[in-house]
Amino acid sequence: MTDLTTRLVHHAYQPPEGFQAVPPPVHKASTVIFPNVAALRSRQWKRRDTYTYGLHGTPTTLILEERIATLEGAQHCVLVPSGLAAISLVGMAVLTSGDEVLIPDNAYGPNKAFAEAQLKAWGVHVVYYDPMNPQDLAARLTPRSRLVWLEAAGSITLEFPDLPALLRVLRSYGSAHRQGLVAALDNTWGAGIAFRPFELGIDISVHALTKYPSGGADVLMGAVLTCDPQMHDRLMDTHARVGFGVGANDVELVLRGLPSMGLRYAAHDAATRELALWMQSQPQVERVLHPALPGSPGFEAWRRDCTAAACLFSVVFKPHFSPDQIDGFCDALRLFKLGYSWAGPISLCAPYDVSKLRTLDGPHPRALVRFSVGLESVSDLRQDLAQALARL
């Protein structure tokens, strides 16, 4: 090679081996180079001990997959671009036209929206059930049922279901009808820390790595986990067909957040419990919803199955406060910023009319605010809540 341009592209220098450091190396690649034609033809893209194309894995993504699998007690993990992508991947991998998916009525809203808009268009029947009543789930199962979503705690209203009881319903029905029912859990709240999902008997766990594993409110990513190699193959096939790749720099951010995840979860947990108890004593408040708070829906199940809680609590205000007044309360907050998501360093809040989010009949609160507690001082956050409550 005599031309300088070619020599720069095909430079012969290779750095010495043996470099080790605290952060894992960041490998960015779409194309993977094969040493010969035999290797190109023989490598299997699903195997995790070799490389074929950037979409199917680099050393950086494989490191994160293994660490997230360890976190949740799974054997297999596949990364996707967001938590919602993880939910979508499960639906596309498990369901076909004519099948039925059952979703808890208090599930993450985009999960329900995906089912209503996409799964129904593909011929999948969508059914909602009361997650706090295992017999309601049992009554809604049919021979078409294939996928059952679980969520702990429930979105916005934070009910904690009796997961073992719900899973017993599924196993009993599946055994009686010789039917394979897939139980999938949205474990973003538990994050692999509050409880061990696969020890309870679930088949699939989805995790929005956007939340606790990242911790910085600066990256979107999700993961789908399982202990079943056949299920993992199905997920991998669908993952390859829809092209749910993740960027190496995003993986780097999640890897950077993982070592402090346990410390952050504990700090969020302690601060959230303190603020939830304080809010419970305020005269403007009708009810505080938090799984670790006695009297909150599902408290006994949480106490039995969990060792920790996350950063979320919700407040139902006294009925004489109008939605406009609740909006004004949120606008008056200074440290709690208005925004979605949670588990980041900054505290957040958002008002909800829960009656517009539920499908099943019930006494759903119209004036509710969900809080996500960040890493600020608890005393400062309490003062912020107090000054906004005073304006009510």
C-alpha positions in Angstrom: 0.0 0.0 0.0 1.6 3.2 -1.1 -1.4 5.6 -1.0 -1.7 7.4 2.3 -5.5 7.3 2.3 -5.5 3.5 2.1 -2.8 3.1 4.7 -4.8 5.2 7.2 -7.9 3.0 6.6 -5.9 -0.3 6.8 -3.3 0.6 9.3 -1.3 -2.3 10.6 -0.8 -1.1 14.2 -2.6 -3.0 17.0 -2.4 -1.8 20.6 -0.9 -4.2 23.1 -3.2 -6.6 24.9 -3.7 -6.7 28.7 -5.2 -3.2 29.3 -7.6 -3.3 32.2 -9.5 -0.5 33.9 -12.6 0.1 36.1 -15.1 0.9 33.3 -15.7 -1.8 30.6 -14.5 -0.9 27.1 -17.0 0.7 24.7 -17.1 -1.2 21.4 -18.9 0.7 18.6 -19.6 -1.4 15.5 -22.2 -2.2 12.9 -19.8 -4.4 10.8 -17.9 -7.2 12.4 -14.7 -8.4 10.6 -14.3 -12.1 10.1 -10.9 -13.7 9.8 -11.9 -16.0 6.9 -14.8 -17.2 4.9 -15.2 -20.3 7.0 -15.7 -18.1 10.1 -18.2 -15.9 8.2 -20.3 -18.9 7.2 -20.1 -20.9 10.5 -20.7 -18.3 13.2 -24.2 -18.4 14.7 -25.6 -15.0 15.6 -27.6 -16.2 18.5 -24.6 -17.6 20.3 -23.2 -15.2 22.9 -19.5 -16.4 22.6 -18.9 -14.9 19.2 -19.8 -11.9 17.0 -21.5 -11.6 13.7 -23.0 -8.1 13.4 -23.4 -5.1 15.7 -27.1 -5.5 16.1 -26.6 -9.0 17.6 -24.0 -8.0 20.1 -20.7 -6.4 20.9 -18.5 -7.0 23.9 -20.0 -3.9 25.5 -23.7 -5.1 25.1 -22.9 -8.6 26.2 -21.3 -7.3 29.5 -24.5 -5.3 30.2 -26.8 -8.3 29.4 -24.9 -10.5 31.8 -25.0 -8.0 34.6 -28.7 -7.3 34.2 -29.4 -11.0 34.1 -27.4 -11.4 37.4 -29.4 -8.5 38.9 -32.7 -10.1 38.2 -31.7 -13.7 38.7 -32.3 -14.7 35.1 -30.2 -16.8 32.7 -30.8 -14.8 29.5 -31.2 -11.1 28.6 -31.7 -9.1 25.5 -31.4 -5.3 25.3 -33.8 -3.1 23.5 -34.0 0.7 23.0 -36.6 1.5 25.8 -38.8 -0.1 28.4 -41.8 0.2 26.0 -39.7 -1.6 23.4 -39.2 -4.4 25.9 -43.0 -4.7 26.4 -43.6 -4.6 22.7 -41.0 -7.3 22.0 -42.7 -9.7 24.4 -46.0 -9.2 22.7 -44.6 -9.7 19.2 -42.6 -12.7 20.2 -45.4 -14.6 22.2 -48.7 -13.6 20.5 -50.2 -14.5 17.1 -53.6 -13.7 15.6 -56.4 -15.2 17.6 -54.5 -15.3 20.8 -55.5 -13.4 23.9 -53.4 -11.1 26.2 -54.6 -10.2 29.7 -53.3 -6.9 31.2 -53.9 -5.6 34.7 -56.1 -2.6 34.6 -53.5 -0.5 36.5 -50.7 -1.3 34.1 -48.3 1.1 32.6 -50.4 3.2 30.1 -48.2 2.7 27.0 -48.5 -1.1 27.5 -52.3 -0.8 27.2 -52.0 1.6 24.3 -49.7 -0.8 22.4 -52.2 -3.6 23.0 -55.2 -1.4 21.9 -53.6 0.0 18.8 -51.2 -2.6 17.5 -52.1 -6.0 19.0 -55.8 -5.6 18.2 -54.9 -4.6 14.7 -53.0 -7.9 14.4 -55.9 -10.0 15.5 -55.0 -10.3 19.2 -57.8 -10.1 21.8 -57.1 -7.8 24.7 -58.7 -8.3 28.1 -58.2 -6.3 31.3 -58.4 -7.8 34.8 -58.3 -6.6 38.4 -54.8 -7.4 39.7 -55.9 -7.2 43.3 -58.4 -10.0 42.8 -56.9 -13.3 41.7 -60.4 -14.7 41.1 -61.1 -12.0 38.6 -58.1 -13.1 36.6 -59.3 -16.7 36.9 -62.7 -15.8 35.6 -61.3 -14.0 32.5 -58.9 -16.8 31.3 -60.1 -18.6 28.2 -58.6 -21.2 25.8 -57.3 -18.3 23.7 -55.2 -16.9 26.6 -51.5 -16.9 25.9 -49.8 -14.0 27.6 -50.7 -12.5 31.0 -49.0 -9.3 32.2 -48.3 -8.7 35.8 -47.1 -5.4 37.3 -45.8 -4.7 40.8 -46.5 -2.0 41.9 -49.3 -0.8 39.6 -48.7 2.3 37.6 -49.8 5.6 39.1 -51.9 4.1 41.9 -49.2 1.8 43.2 -51.3 -1.2 44.3 -49.1 -4.2 45.1 -50.7 -7.4 43.9 -50.4 -10.8 45.4 -48.0 -12.2 42.8 -47.8 -15.7 44.1 -51.6 -16.0 44.1 -51.9 -14.6 40.6 -49.3 -17.1 39.4 -51.1 -20.0 41.1 -54.2 -19.1 39.1 -52.2 -19.2 35.9 -50.5 -22.5 36.6 -53.7 -24.1 37.8 -55.6 -23.0 34.7 -52.7 -24.0 32.4 -52.4 -27.4 33.9 -56.2 -28.1 33.8 -56.4 -27.1 30.1 -53.0 -28.3 28.9 -52.3 -24.8 27.9 -49.0 -22.9 28.0 -49.7 -19.5 29.6 -46.7 -17.1 29.6 -46.5 -14.9 32.7 -44.6 -11.6 32.0 -43.8 -9.1 34.7 -43.0 -5.4 34.4 -40.3 -5.3 37.1 -39.1 -1.8 36.6 -40.3 -0.7 40.1 -38.7 -3.7 41.8 -35.6 -3.4 39.7 -34.3 -6.8 40.8 -33.8 -5.3 44.3 -37.2 -5.2 46.0 -37.9 -8.9 45.3 -36.6 -11.7 43.1 -39.0 -12.2 40.2 -37.9 -15.5 38.9 -38.1 -17.1 42.4 -41.8 -16.4 42.3 -42.2 -18.4 39.1 -42.6 -15.8 36.3 -41.6 -16.6 32.8 -40.4 -13.2 31.5 -39.3 -10.0 33.2 -39.1 -6.7 31.5 -37.1 -3.9 32.9 -36.9 -0.2 31.9 -33.2 0.4 32.3 -34.0 4.0 31.8 -35.0 4.1 35.5 -32.8 2.7 38.3 -30.0 1.0 36.3 -29.2 4.3 34.6 -30.1 6.6 37.4 -29.1 9.7 35.5 -32.3 10.5 33.6 -30.1 10.7 30.5 -30.7 7.4 28.6 -33.5 5.2 27.3 -33.1 1.5 27.3 -34.9 -1.7 28.2 -34.2 -5.4 28.8 -36.2 -8.6 28.4 -35.1 -11.5 30.7 -35.9 -15.1 31.0 -34.6 -18.4 32.4 -36.1 -20.5 29.6 -33.6 -21.0 26.6 -36.5 -21.7 24.2 -38.3 -18.5 25.2 -35.0 -16.6 24.8 -34.7 -18.0 21.3 -38.1 -16.7 20.4 -37.3 -13.3 21.8 -34.0 -13.2 20.0 -35.7 -14.1 16.7 -38.2 -11.3 17.0 -35.5 -8.9 18.2 -33.5 -9.6 15.1 -36.5 -9.2 12.8 -37.6 -5.8 14.2 -34.0 -4.5 14.6 -34.2 -3.4 18.2 -30.5 -2.4 18.6 -29.0 -0.2 21.3 -26.1 2.2 21.0 -22.8 1.6 22.7 -22.7 5.0 24.3 -26.1 4.3 25.9 -24.9 1.0 27.1 -21.9 2.7 28.6 -24.1 5.1 30.6 -26.1 2.2 32.1 -22.9 0.3 32.9 -21.7 3.4 34.7 -24.9 3.6 36.7 -25.1 0.0 37.9 -22.4 0.1 40.6 -24.3 2.8 42.6 -27.8 1.3 41.9 -28.2 -0.4 45.2 -27.1 2.7 47.2 -29.4 4.9 45.2 -32.4 2.5 45.5 -32.0 2.5 49.3 -31.7 6.3 49.5 -34.8 6.8 47.3 -36.6 4.2 49.4 -35.9 5.8 52.8 -36.7 9.3 51.6 -39.9 8.3 49.9 -41.2 6.5 53.0 -40.5 9.5 55.2 -42.2 11.9 52.9 -45.2 9.6 52.3 -45.7 9.4 56.1 -45.5 13.1 56.4 -48.0 13.7 53.6 -50.4 11.3 55.2 -50.7 13.6 58.2 -51.6 16.7 56.2 -55.2 18.0 56.4 -55.5 18.5 52.6 -54.7 14.8 51.9 -57.4 12.1 51.7 -55.0 9.2 51.2 -51.4 8.3 50.4 -50.6 5.4 48.2 -47.3 3.6 48.8 -46.8 -0.2 48.9 -44.8 0.0 52.2 -47.4 2.2 53.9 -49.9 0.3 56.1 -53.4 0.6 54.7 -52.2 1.1 51.1 -53.6 -1.5 48.7 -51.5 -4.6 48.7 -49.4 -3.7 51.8 -49.6 -7.2 53.2 -48.4 -8.7 50.0 -45.6 -6.2 49.8 -44.5 -6.9 53.4 -44.5 -10.7 52.7 -42.7 -10.7 49.3 -40.5 -7.6 49.3 -37.5 -6.2 51.2 -37.6 -2.7 49.8 -39.7 -0.1 47.9 -38.9 2.4 45.2 -39.1 6.1 44.9 -42.8 6.6 44.1 -45.8 7.6 46.1 -49.1 9.0 45.1 -51.4 11.4 46.9 -55.2 11.5 46.7 -56.4 14.9 47.8 -59.6 15.7 49.7 -62.6 15.6 47.3 -63.5 19.3 47.6 -60.3 20.3 45.8 -60.9 20.8 42.1 -58.6 19.5 39.4 -57.6 23.1 38.7 -56.6 23.5 42.3 -54.5 20.4 42.2 -52.8 21.6 39.0 -52.0 24.9 40.9 -50.5 22.8 43.7 -48.2 21.1 41.2 -47.3 24.5 39.6 -46.4 25.9 43.0 -43.8 23.2 43.7 -40.2 24.3 43.2 -37.9 21.3 43.8 -40.4 18.8 42.5 -40.3 19.4 38.7 -43.2 18.5 36.4 -42.2 15.5 34.3 -42.6 11.9 33.5 -40.3 9.0 34.4 -38.6 8.4 37.8 -35.5 7.1 39.6 -33.4 10.0 38.5 -31.6 12.6 40.7 -34.3 15.2 40.5 -37.7 14.9 42.2 -40.7 14.9 39.9 -44.5 15.1 40.1 -47.5 14.8 37.7 -51.2 15.1 38.3 -53.6 12.4 37.0 -57.3 11.8 36.5 -57.2 8.1 37.2 -60.7 7.6 35.9 -59.4 8.3 32.4 -56.7 5.7 32.7 -58.8 2.7 33.8 -61.0 0.4 31.8 -62.8 -1.5 34.6 -65.4 0.1 36.7 -64.4 1.3 40.1 -64.0 4.3 42.5 -61.0 5.9 40.6 -59.7 9.1 42.0 -59.9 12.2 39.8 -57.5 14.4 41.8 -54.3 12.4 42.3 -50.6 13.4 42.1 -47.8 11.0 41.7 -44.4 11.9 43.2 -41.0 10.6 42.3 -38.5 11.3 45.0 -35.0 12.2 43.9 -31.8 12.6 45.7 -32.3 16.0 47.3 -32.5 16.6 51.0 -35.7 15.2 52.6 -36.1 18.3 54.7 -35.9 20.5 51.6 -38.4 18.4 49.8 -40.8 18.5 52.8 -40.5 22.3 52.9 -41.3 22.4 49.2 -44.4 20.3 49.7 -45.5 22.3 52.7 -45.3 25.6 50.9 -47.3 24.2 47.9 -49.9 22.7 50.3 -50.4 26.0 52.0 -51.5 27.5 48.7 -54.4 25.0 48.5 
